[in-house]
């Protein structure tokens, strides 16, 4: 079993999955952010916060994979 590595290995599959995660989390953050602003309820704010944090982590993973692809010193 390969285990979990951070940053993710730069493979086509990982790039695709990170892009998909980023799109889903940003869409969820936008939806629940708008819903939270409209209602002021706690649960949409909580979901918005978690989705925003997950989007930031997926974005960081994409940037780190790009740095792996470009190689050291670039």
C-alpha positions as a printed NumPy array, in Angstrom:
array([[  0.   ,   0.   ,   0.   ],
       [  1.612,   3.291,  -1.066],
       [  0.3  ,   5.489,   1.765],
       [ -0.371,   9.2  ,   1.794],
       [  2.283,  11.685,   0.737],
       [  2.313,  15.452,   1.009],
       [  2.645,  17.137,  -1.34 ],
       [  0.918,  14.658,  -3.652],
       [  3.048,  13.021,  -6.306],
       [  2.793,  14.854,  -9.618],
       [  0.821,  12.414, -11.753],
       [ -1.949,  12.961, -14.293],
       [ -4.444,  11.289, -11.962],
       [ -3.505,  13.483,  -8.98 ],
       [ -3.656,  16.66 , -11.083],
       [ -7.129,  15.681, -12.327],
       [ -8.354,  14.848,  -8.825],
       [ -6.97 ,  18.09 ,  -7.359],
       [ -8.649,  20.146, -10.088],
       [-11.919,  18.304,  -9.482],
       [-11.671,  18.82 ,  -5.715],
       [-10.894,  22.489,  -6.157],
       [-13.905,  23.   ,  -8.439],
       [-16.279,  21.138,  -6.107],
       [-15.061,  22.887,  -2.949],
       [-15.145,  26.356,  -4.51 ],
       [-18.661,  25.722,  -5.83 ],
       [-19.789,  24.495,  -2.39 ],
       [-18.16 ,  27.47 ,  -0.676],
       [-19.853,  29.932,  -3.031],
       [-23.247,  28.263,  -2.662],
       [-23.173,  27.946,   1.112],
       [-21.557,  31.378,   1.496],
       [-24.424,  32.99 ,  -0.387],
       [-26.945,  30.902,   1.567],
       [-25.289,  31.881,   4.866],
       [-25.355,  35.573,   3.972],
       [-29.021,  35.339,   3.033],
       [-30.16 ,  33.457,   6.137],
       [-27.561,  34.19 ,   8.793],
       [-27.924,  30.639,  10.124],
       [-25.018,  28.843,  11.811],
       [-24.969,  25.609,   9.803],
       [-24.413,  27.248,   6.385],
       [-21.586,  29.329,   7.914],
       [-19.982,  26.181,   9.28 ],
       [-20.24 ,  24.373,   5.939],
       [-18.906,  27.459,   4.135],
       [-15.896,  27.585,   6.464],
       [-15.057,  23.9  ,   5.972],
       [-15.501,  24.12 ,   2.183],
       [-13.308,  27.211,   2.015],
       [-10.573,  25.52 ,   4.058],
       [-10.743,  22.426,   1.838],
       [-10.493,  24.604,  -1.281],
       [ -7.392,  26.288,   0.113],
       [ -5.775,  22.903,   0.839],
       [ -6.574,  21.636,  -2.672],
       [ -5.158,  24.844,  -4.143],
       [ -1.971,  24.453,  -2.102],
       [ -1.647,  20.858,  -3.313],
       [ -1.922,  22.018,  -6.922],
       [  0.761,  24.665,  -6.395],
       [  3.085,  22.164,  -4.734],
       [  2.586,  19.637,  -7.534],
       [  3.389,  22.369, -10.073],
       [  6.601,  23.152,  -8.185],
       [  7.531,  19.432,  -8.344],
       [  6.931,  19.386, -12.076],
       [  9.11 ,  22.425, -12.726],
       [ 11.966,  20.934, -10.738],
       [ 14.317,  22.401,  -8.148],
       [ 15.674,  25.878,  -8.575],
       [ 12.934,  27.179, -10.876]])
